[in-house]
Amino acid sequence: MKITDIFKNTDRTVFSFEIFPPKKTSPLESITGTLFELCAIKPDFISVTYGAGGAMLGNNYTRMLASKIKNEYKIESMAHLTCVYSSKEYVDSELLAFKKEGIENILTLRGDINPEIERLNDFTYASDMARYISQKDSYFDLCGACYPEKHLEAKNLAEDVKHLKLKVDSGVSHLVSQLFFDNSVFYRFLEMADAAGVNVPVEAGIMPCTNKKSIERMVKMCGATLPDKFVKVMEKYEDKPEALRDAGIAYAIDQIVDLLSHGVDGIHLYTMNNPYIARRINEAIRTML
């Protein structure tokens, strides 16, 4: 099923997960237990991230996991696909492989820039690849990423929203946001996107931060700001791992409850492959969806 149809055909908030494949040095089976537990929660869909470095360094774990989720666990899946190191020929081969596995949903991404790898010229932005896929084959439903606090490389949020509108015009039918910790930032972004004519469903990306290193790493990678309330909680429990974990879960639940009360289209949980965290959050919000 196309994820667009999930949004159209449900009268509740869409709830989805993101997982990442094991490293190339680990067997695919190493994630079996995690996948079983996450699928048992029965989210509306699960997205599977792509190998770091794009097509040249990636592997087929993304496709294999997306197929396993859809065909064995009967949960809709969405495969990430990056374009910055991908040729049109490579994308064509991936689309053919996805189609053979019955994978209909793709998250189109530019991908991280690796200065040690020579970039190709077929696609510069995710919108370029989205346009190419949407014109080539209507079988696929395309998702795009959005950035409530702007992409790190954008001059400002207004400029970033203009690029987002181009992404939607290129064939993207729904969006998943980068993580954020201040809901007012997300609401402001939605207002700007709506004013710019971005009229597709937007899922709020939520990452429960359960250890200090992950917080620092993610803030550096995506530029998310940390509200005083969040910082105080993290500082108070940073030397108590279990307390910090529970505080991070509680903060995420508080965020989600507020988002649900504001009528968001969906909640996309960055699970970090941790079924315990996903289960705790699901138990807290399931009746509110």
Solvent accessible surface area in square Angstrom, and as a share of the most:
residue,aa,sasa,rsa
1,M,111,0.50
2,K,56,0.24
3,I,0,0.00
4,T,23,0.13
5,D,48,0.25
6,I,18,0.09
7,F,27,0.11
8,K,148,0.63
9,N,115,0.59
10,T,37,0.22
11,D,147,0.76
12,R,99,0.36
13,T,20,0.12
14,V,1,0.00
15,F,0,0.00
16,S,0,0.00
17,F,0,0.00
18,E,31,0.14
19,I,1,0.00
20,F,83,0.35
21,P,21,0.13
22,P,20,0.13
23,K,160,0.68
24,K,131,0.56
25,T,130,0.76
26,S,37,0.24
27,P,80,0.50
28,L,24,0.12
29,E,124,0.56
30,S,69,0.45
31,I,8,0.04
32,T,57,0.33
33,G,45,0.44
34,T,29,0.17
35,L,0,0.00
36,F,124,0.52
37,E,71,0.32
38,L,0,0.00
39,C,4,0.02
40,A,67,0.52
41,I,21,0.10
42,K,141,0.60
43,P,5,0.03
44,D,24,0.12
45,F,0,0.00
46,I,0,0.00
47,S,0,0.00
48,V,0,0.00
49,T,25,0.15
50,Y,26,0.10
51,G,22,0.21
52,A,92,0.71
53,G,11,0.11
54,G,6,0.05
55,A,18,0.14
56,M,122,0.55
57,L,84,0.42
58,G,17,0.17
59,N,46,0.24
60,N,68,0.35
61,Y,32,0.12
62,T,4,0.02
63,R,49,0.18
64,M,77,0.35
65,L,0,0.00
66,A,0,0.00
67,S,14,0.09
68,K,49,0.21
69,I,0,0.00
70,K,38,0.16
71,N,65,0.33
72,E,112,0.50
73,Y,51,0.20
74,K,157,0.66
75,I,15,0.07
76,E,21,0.09
77,S,0,0.00
78,M,0,0.00
79,A,0,0.00
80,H,9,0.04
81,L,0,0.00
82,T,11,0.06
83,C,0,0.00
84,V,1,0.00
85,Y,3,0.01
86,S,0,0.00
87,S,29,0.19
88,K,85,0.36
89,E,126,0.57
90,Y,63,0.24
91,V,0,0.00
92,D,46,0.24
93,S,58,0.38
94,E,16,0.07
95,L,9,0.04
96,L,104,0.52
97,A,23,0.18
98,F,1,0.00
99,K,85,0.36
100,K,156,0.66
101,E,66,0.30
102,G,21,0.20
103,I,0,0.00
104,E,28,0.12
105,N,0,0.00
106,I,0,0.00
107,L,8,0.04
108,T,0,0.00
109,L,36,0.18
110,R,47,0.17
111,G,17,0.17
112,D,110,0.57
113,I,67,0.34
114,N,42,0.22
115,P,129,0.81
116,E,159,0.71
117,I,26,0.13
118,E,148,0.66
119,R,96,0.35
120,L,70,0.35
121,N,146,0.75
122,D,58,0.30
123,F,5,0.02
124,T,62,0.36
125,Y,124,0.47
126,A,8,0.06
127,S,6,0.04
128,D,39,0.20
129,M,0,0.00
130,A,0,0.00
131,R,82,0.30
132,Y,47,0.18
133,I,1,0.00
134,S,43,0.28
135,Q,141,0.63
136,K,107,0.45
137,D,36,0.19
138,S,99,0.64
139,Y,60,0.23
140,F,14,0.06
141,D,9,0.05
142,L,4,0.02
143,C,0,0.00
144,G,0,0.00
145,A,14,0.11
146,C,1,0.01
147,Y,50,0.19
148,P,2,0.01
149,E,42,0.19
150,K,57,0.24
151,H,47,0.21
152,L,99,0.49
153,E,116,0.52
154,A,13,0.10
155,K,170,0.72
156,N,75,0.38
157,L,26,0.13
158,A,51,0.39
159,E,49,0.22
160,D,18,0.10
161,V,6,0.03
162,K,149,0.63
163,H,94,0.42
164,L,10,0.05
165,K,59,0.25
166,L,80,0.40
167,K,26,0.11
168,V,19,0.11
169,D,96,0.50
170,S,6,0.04
171,G,30,0.29
172,V,3,0.02
173,S,29,0.18
174,H,0,0.00
175,L,0,0.00
176,V,5,0.03
177,S,1,0.01
178,Q,47,0.21
179,L,4,0.02
180,F,1,0.00
181,F,3,0.01
182,D,45,0.23
183,N,18,0.09
184,S,63,0.40
185,V,12,0.07
186,F,1,0.00
187,Y,43,0.16
188,R,119,0.44
189,F,3,0.01
190,L,52,0.26
191,E,122,0.55
192,M,61,0.27
193,A,3,0.02
194,D,105,0.55
195,A,92,0.71
196,A,40,0.31
197,G,31,0.30
198,V,9,0.05
199,N,130,0.67
200,V,26,0.15
201,P,35,0.22
202,V,9,0.05
203,E,1,0.00
204,A,0,0.00
205,G,0,0.00
206,I,0,0.00
207,M,11,0.05
208,P,8,0.05
209,C,2,0.01
210,T,25,0.15
211,N,68,0.35
212,K,98,0.41
213,K,161,0.68
214,S,11,0.07
215,I,9,0.05
216,E,95,0.43
217,R,112,0.41
218,M,24,0.11
219,V,39,0.22
220,K,171,0.73
221,M,108,0.48
222,C,14,0.09
223,G,31,0.29
224,A,4,0.03
225,T,78,0.45
226,L,60,0.30
227,P,32,0.20
228,D,109,0.56
229,K,116,0.49
230,F,2,0.01
231,V,48,0.28
232,K,139,0.59
233,V,38,0.22
234,M,16,0.07
235,E,107,0.48
236,K,140,0.59
237,Y,62,0.24
238,E,65,0.29
239,D,127,0.66
240,K,121,0.51
241,P,107,0.67
242,E,121,0.54
243,A,32,0.25
244,L,5,0.03
245,R,70,0.26
246,D,51,0.26
247,A,14,0.11
248,G,2,0.02
249,I,0,0.00
250,A,57,0.44
251,Y,24,0.09
252,A,1,0.01
253,I,35,0.18
254,D,77,0.40
255,Q,11,0.05
256,I,0,0.00
257,V,55,0.32
258,D,52,0.27
259,L,0,0.00
260,L,23,0.11
261,S,88,0.57
262,H,111,0.50
263,G,59,0.57
264,V,12,0.07
265,D,64,0.33
266,G,0,0.00
267,I,0,0.00
268,H,1,0.00
269,L,0,0.00
270,Y,23,0.09
271,T,1,0.01
272,M,75,0.34
273,N,29,0.15
274,N,51,0.26
275,P,19,0.12
276,Y,77,0.29
277,I,7,0.03
278,A,0,0.00
279,R,89,0.33
280,R,76,0.28
281,I,0,0.00
282,N,21,0.11
283,E,118,0.53
284,A,37,0.29
285,I,0,0.00
286,R,79,0.29
287,T,135,0.79
288,M,93,0.42
289,L,29,0.15
